[in-house]
Amino acid sequence: MTMSILRFDMRAPGKSRAEIQKMYAAALEMAEFADSNGFDICVLSEHHGSPDNYMSSPLVMAGAIAARTKNVMISIQALLVPEHDPVRLAEDLAAVDHISGGRITFTTGLGYRPIEYHMLSKDWKRRGKLLDEALDTLLKAWTGEPFEYKGDTVQVTPPPFTEPHPMFFVGGSGKKAVERAARFGLSAQLAVHDDDLAAHYQAECERLGTTPGMCLMPAEKTTGCLFVSEDPERTWAQVGPHMLHDATVYKSWQTPDIRSAVSTDADTIDDLRQGHIYKVLTPDETVDFAREQGPFGGLVLMPMVGGADPAEGWSSLELYVEKVLPRLKDDS
């Protein structure tokens, strides 16, 4: 059956502290609602120092969601690993893994905003090496055994609930990313649909003698944000400006070497409506769209995209649960 995905990045442009707090409270309530109604994954994101209040502490949010849910997987896409202290990251992820009963997963990201590295006292020019060092540290730390770290013997306790460690992927859109995944014997998650890159991952695993893991990638025309509505015109009027904010800020962060399946050049709501990344569909259209994607597709609902009113998000979520999910379950 098509996966049902709930995504939060907590953008809140121009919102007051009280309004931001209400959005975080709504996100937890929405996650609990989604969990109790058959959603598969709750996806969180990470950026730092964004003027629109983008979520900067996804591990804290993951722990809060884990405590409010029982079944849904919690995935951080992407976790900007080089911007973290690797030992502390191993400890925090192990804690969330225990809180969630093994439902935490993540995709590593290098990041593409130098200011974030500066904020967190990390060397932008060494970001690739920092990621390599962090991956090595995480894998050693999660054995639960003592290991050598910066000239002394340390031990991360407790070890994670999941053996040997939480499931995670090395993310990216270029050869270096899949080569890194192959080198560490890890799965890869591509930011774009690229069969050649997937083949390169397999070839690198074979060359290095590592066992290939999964190599996930989005569809050629993926949808990153879906709203379900009985009146799409009204919903576009209410939510369209927030979608446009999300799209234009995300695009402004991209550098020429970055490829992303959910980046668009649209700079008006009308342009956005003509594309495939942001969609507002009726329940019937949503079911048809899911069936077109096939059994391995996913529907990504972003109920508070770009700081949208939580009431609009609730309307979309409730309609999805009431009029879409039962029909998708019948298809399975």
N, C-alpha and C positions, 0 to 999 in steps of 0.2 A: 504494500500500500504506500501511496505517496506520503512522504514524511511531512509532518506539521512542525514548523519551526517558529519559535518566538524569539525576536531579537531586540536587544536594548543597547543603545550607545549613550543614552541620556543627554544628548544635545539639548540645551535649554537656553537658546539665545535671548538675551534681554529679560530673563526671568529673575524675580526676587528670590532671596533665600527661602522664604516661606513657600513660594511656588515650586522651587527645586525640591524641597522636602516632600511636597505633595506628590511630585512625580516619582520620587524614589519609593514612597509608600505605595503608590499605584502600581509600580513595577513589581513589587513583591506580591501584591494582591493578584495581579495578572498572571504572574508565574504560578501561584498556587492554583488559580482557576484553570490555567492551561494544563497543569499537571493532573488535576482531578478529572479532566475532560479529554485525555488521550493524546496530548501533544507529545512529540518525541524528543525534542531538543530545545533548550533555552540557550541562546547565543549571546555572549557579552563581548565587548570590545575595549580597547585601551588606547588612550592618547593623553598627553600631558600639556598643560599650559594653553589649552584652547580657549579663546575668548567666549565661545558659546557653551562652555561648561561641560564639554565632552567627558565621559566617565574616565577617571584617572586611577581608580582603585577596583579593578574587576575582581580581584581575589576576595576582597571584602564583600563585594556584592554576591559573588559566587557562594560564599559561606552563608550569607543571609538567605539566599534562594534555596540552598541545600537544606537549611533548617526548616523551611516552609513547605518543602515538597518531598515526595516519596519515590517517584518513578522517573521523572524526566531527566535526561542527560543534561549536564551543564557544560557548555563548551566556550572557551575564551578564544576568539578568533579576531585578531591575533594577539597573543601575549608577547609583548615586546621584551623578550628575554634578556638581550644585552643591556637593557636599561635597569636591570635588577641586580642586587647582590645574589649570586647563585646559591650560596648556602642558605640564606634566608628564604629564597624562593623555593628551594627544596623543602624546607620546613613548612612554609605556608601551604604549599600544594599538598603535602602529606596530611596536614590538618584538615583541609577542605575535603580531601579524599576520604578521611575517616568520618567527617560530619555527614557527607553525602552517601556513605556506604558504597563508594567506588563509582560515583556518577560524574566525576570531574574529568574533563579532557581539554586539551588545548592544542593550538597550532602556533608554532614559534614564528615571530616576525622580527625582521631587522629594524623596522621603522624607516621613515624617510624624511623626518624633520630634525635637522641638527639641533634646534633649540631644545628639544626634549633631552638629548644627551647632555647638553650644557646644564640644564636644570638639575639633572640627576648625577652630575659630576662624573660622567662617562665620556670616553674619548671617541668622538664620531668617526675618526679616521681608522680606529681599530675595531669597528663594530663587527666585522666578520670574525676576527680573532676572538672578540669577547663572546660571541655566540658559540664558537667552538669550545672555548674554555668552560662556558656555562653548561653546555650539553654534557661535556665530560664530567663536570662536577655533579650535575643532577643524577646521572646514571650511577656514579659511584656512591653518592649520598643515599640513594634509595635502596641500596643493598642492606642498609642498616648496620653495616660493618664499618670499623675504623678505616680511614683512608688518608693518604698524604694530601695536604692542601696548603700551599704557600709556605712550605718548609716546616710544617708541623703535622701531627696526627690529630684528626678531628673525627667526630661521629655525629650524624644527624639522627635524632630520635624524636618521636617514634618513627619507624619506617612507615611508608604508606600502607593503607588497607589493601590496595590492589597489588597483586604480585605479578611481575616483579616491580611494576610501577604503574602509575596512571597512563592510560593510552594517550599518546600525543603524536603530532605530525610536524615535520619541518616544512614550513610554508615558504612560498616565493613564486617568482614568475620567470626565473632564468636558470641557466645550467648550473651555476654555483649552488643554488638551493637544492636541486635534486642530487648533485654530487655530494653535498654535505649529508643529506639523508642516507644515501648509499654508504658513505664512509662510516657513519655511526650505526648502521644497521637499523635505521628507523623508517617509518612510513613517510610519504610525502603528500602534501596538499598544495596543488597548483592554484594560483590566483586567476588563471586564465585557462581556457580550453586549448590545449596544445598537445596533440598526439605525438609529435616529434619529441617534446620534452619528456613525456611519459616513457617513450621508448628509450630515451637517453638514461633515464633513471634505471630501467631494467638492465641496460647494457653496463652501466656503472656497477650495479650490484654483482653482475656476472664477472666483470673484470676484477673486482675486489674480493670476490668470494664471500660476499655477505648475502644473507637470505632476504630477498625482496619482500617488503611489506606492501601495504596498500599504496596506491598512487591515485588520490582523488582529484577530480577537477570539475569545474562547473560546466553546465551545458554551453553550447556555442552562443546561445542567446538566453542568458540567465536573467531571472527577475530577482532583484535584491530587496524589494519592498512591495508588499501587497496589502491593500485594504479591501475588505468585502463590504458592499453597500447595496441597499435596495434602490438607492438614488445616486448613482455615480457622479452626476453633474453637481449635485449639492456637496458631495464629499470632496470632489476636486476643488470646489470653491473654498471649502474649509481647510483642507489638508494640503492642497497643491502648493501654497507658499512655503510650507514647512518642508515638503519634499524638495522644492527647488533650493531652499537653503542647504539642505543636506547634500544635494548633488553638486552645487557650485563650490561649497567650501571643500568638499572632498576632492573635487577636481583641482582646486587651487593648491592643494597639498602635493599633488603628484608631480614628479620630475620626469623628464623624457625617458629615463631608463626603467620606469615603473610601468608594468602592465597590470590591468585589473579588469575583471569581467563586469564590475559594477560601477565603472567610471563612464561618465557621459559628458559630451560637449554642450549639452542643452543649456541654454541660458534664459529660457522663458518657460512658463508652465505649458504653453501650447507645444513647444518643442519636446518637453518632457513627456507629454501625453502621446506623442507619436513614436516614442521609443519603447523598449521592452524592459527597462530596468525598474521603473516605477509603474505600478498598475493599480487601478481601482476597478474592481469587477463585481458584477452581481453574483449571488450564490450560484446560479446556473452557469454563468460564465466561468466561475472559479472551478466548478466541477469539471467542465469541459477542458479547461486549461490544465488541470491536474492529470486528466486522462491522456492529454496530448504528450505530457512529459513522460508518462510511463511509470512503472513501479519503483524506479530508483530516483525519481525526481523529488523535489522538495518545494513546499510553499512557505515563503518567509514572510511572516507578519511582523511589521514594525509599528506597534500601536501608538508610539509617541515619537515618530520620526520627526527630526528637526525641531523638537519642542512642541509638537501637536498636542492639543487639548486631550487629556486622558479620557474625557467623555467620548471623543471620537474613536479613540482606540478601543474602549470598552464596547462600543457599538459594533465595530468590526469583529472583535473577538467573539462576542456573543452570537453574532450572526453566523460566523464560521462554525462555531460549535453546534448551533441549532440546525443549520440548513446545508452545511457542506460536509462536515466530518461523518455524519451517519451514512451519506451516500458513498463516500470514499471507502468506508469500512465495508459496505455492501459489495464493493468492487474487488475486495481482497479475497 
